[in-house]
């Protein structure tokens, strides 16, 4: 997916709809670690202008808030409960 963002001509909003995901908090944290650390961290790609997450799962919301700390690299993620809310936000902020 990192290479996909290499091909865009300007920074874009990344929307992660995880409403159907059924995972535990430790799985979320391991997955989050892989997208903000390492050789090609997706959440740090220069063409990712903003990250929006769609979820009703409190564990995902807690993980999103947790990533916005110095320990996790200050990854800012806006959380929404519906895809429509996230899309409206993305359109209004562009």
C-alpha positions in Angstrom: 0.0 0.0 0.0 2.9 2.3 0.6 3.8 2.3 -3.1 0.2 3.3 -3.9 0.8 6.5 -2.0 4.0 7.1 -4.0 1.9 7.4 -7.1 -0.5 10.2 -6.1 0.4 13.7 -7.1 -0.6 15.4 -3.9 -1.2 14.5 -0.2 -4.5 12.7 0.4 -6.8 11.7 3.2 -6.5 8.1 4.3 -9.8 6.7 5.6 -9.6 3.4 7.5 -13.1 1.8 7.9 -12.6 -0.9 10.5 -16.3 -1.2 11.5 -16.3 -4.9 10.5 -13.0 -5.8 12.1 -13.2 -8.2 15.1 -9.8 -8.0 16.9 -8.4 -7.6 20.4 -6.6 -4.5 21.7 -3.2 -6.2 21.5 -3.8 -7.1 17.9 -4.7 -3.5 17.1 -1.5 -2.2 18.8 0.7 -4.7 16.9 -1.0 -3.7 13.6 -0.7 0.0 14.4 3.0 -0.4 15.1 3.6 -1.8 11.6 2.0 1.3 10.0 3.9 4.0 11.9 7.3 2.4 12.4 9.8 0.5 10.2 11.2 1.1 6.8 8.0 2.2 5.0 5.5 3.4 7.7 2.2 4.1 5.9 1.0 6.6 8.5 4.2 8.6 8.0 4.1 8.7 4.2 4.5 12.3 2.9 1.4 11.8 0.7 -0.9 11.0 3.7 -2.2 14.4 4.7 -4.6 13.1 7.3 -5.8 9.8 8.8 -9.5 9.2 9.5 -10.8 6.1 11.2 -14.3 4.7 11.1 -15.2 2.5 14.1 -17.7 1.8 16.8 -15.2 -0.4 18.7 -13.9 1.3 21.8 -10.6 -0.5 21.5 -10.0 1.0 18.1 -10.9 4.5 19.4 -8.5 4.0 22.4 -5.7 2.9 20.0 -6.3 6.0 17.8 -6.0 8.2 20.9 -3.0 6.3 22.1 -1.1 6.9 18.9 -1.4 10.6 19.4 1.4 10.6 22.0 5.1 11.1 21.9 5.8 7.5 22.6 3.9 6.4 19.5 5.2 9.3 17.3 2.3 11.7 17.6 0.2 10.1 14.9 -3.1 12.1 14.8 -6.2 10.1 13.8 -9.7 11.5 13.8 -12.3 8.9 14.7 -15.8 8.7 13.3 -18.7 6.3 13.9 -19.9 6.2 10.3 -18.2 6.4 6.9 -20.6 9.2 5.9 -19.3 11.3 8.8 -15.7 10.6 7.8 -16.3 11.5 4.1 -18.1 14.7 5.1 -15.2 15.7 7.3 -12.6 14.9 4.6 -14.5 16.9 2.0 -14.9 19.9 4.3 -11.2 19.9 5.2 -9.8 19.7 1.7 
